[in-house]
Amino acid sequence: MPMIVHDTPRHNVRPRFPAGLKTALALFLALALAGCGGDSGGDSGSEADKRTESAPAPSNCDAAMNTRAWDGFLTLAERLDGGEIPPAGDIQAWADLPVMQTWLESISHGNQTSTPHLDQWLEGAFWDKVGQGRKFKPTSDRRVFGDSFRLNYDLRQGIQERLNAYAAEDQPCRLLDLAGRWINQDRIPSPLVVYFVASKPELRSYHGHLLVDTSLFLASSTDQLNRQMVANLYRERQAMDGPNPLEIKGRPAVAHTIRLLMNEGIAAYIEDMPSTHFSEVHPRLADLNIVPETIFDIGIRVMGVFNNGLPRMLSDEDYMAEQGHEVGRAMVAMGAFTRGGYCLAATIAARLGDERLVAVRHDPLGFLNAYQEAALQNSLPLPRPGAAGHELYESMPAFSDEVLVGLREILQETFPGPGQS
């Protein structure tokens, strides 16, 4: 399945995503790692942070696109398609490109920057052209990357046309504009570069490097791609940092559950998760089918966890100390950090405007207050998600008075700050 991955050292908990999705976006997201830190701007001091490479397609702003990894792949793939196995030195030269070193580091979680199995993956992609070639031990990576490399090559004409259009439309600048709406200026990489790489169908954000599989790029609309890239950057560089709520106890666990719902919900709203769609040009991604009503069913269940489960905890300190982390466990069990968080964020945006959501993006108490204000505008009795004549956000309930007061106290003691946004 397609993946959206953001790799930083500060992950908290892995949320589940809609059926048919496997993160990192969110959405067709893949086990995206929620709650990644943003307070330090994503600067980990990794070698990936130190590598820079000017882009061949400069824009009229502090953003650009880089196709060197794609160009190098095409050169090697064309030779393999002609029945020639490229010398190891030629494959090494491709692997030595700064963008390729960053990509290799990202897929190995920072543990290696060498050329682990590129020759095997390439030969596996063109086994029908080069015969059986050398004998390699079968591995899942060889099969997955081999299939993906071959698909990228078979789609090369359409990919190249889309790349040319992306540059001609000055899309990197539009990407930068969208990022500037949601991410603090000092946390946006300078320059902001989109690196196009033949890979598995995934989008990666690795220490500020946006790495996009070219087959996914072809199957996605430009607006969707830009939104997903900004959402990935948001998770990596803007989302509020904190501990995994499953690994702490009591009231702080409840507070950090709200933080994660805020982080993932805003990121999912940025990428417009329910609208995620891929064209039939990609045989794997085209099967993705997100049903927005099921997302809001999860949102309603999230509110049930708080309104039905929290009162006892709020009235019994010992029970809270023992069971506070179970609120987060409930979110994980129903895949709610991203889906439920999206429902909260979308309700705020629909009722109060995007500007209000931007204002509370680093403020759990402000997020809570904004959601309550928005949800109270929903008329009772609440419709079921998908009911005729109603928007989906109209189905979202407010917090009960008792739970609202308790959550405000918990958030105020855990996250001292304004909370009035």
ABEGO torsion letter per residue (X at the ends): XBBBBBBBAABABBBBBBBGBXOXXXEABBGBBBGBBAAAGGBAGBAAAABBBBBABBBABBBBBBAAAAAAAAAAAAAAAAGBBBBAAAAAAAAABAAAAAAAAAAAGGABABBAAAAAAAAAAAAAAAEAEBBBBBBAAAAAAAAAAAAAAAAAAAAAAAAAAAAAAGAAAAAAAAAAAABBAAABBOBBBBBBBBBBBBBBBBGGBBBBBAAAAAABBAAAAAAAAAAAAAAAAABBBEBBAAABBEAAAAAAAAAAAAAAAAAAAAAGAAABBBBAABAAAAABBBBAAAAAAAAAAAAAAAAAAAAAAAABAAAAAAAAAAAAAAAAAAGAAAAAAAAAAAAAAAAAEAAAAAAAAABAAAAAAAAAAAAAABBOBBBBBGBBGBBAAAABBBBBAAAAAAAAAAAAAABBEAGAX
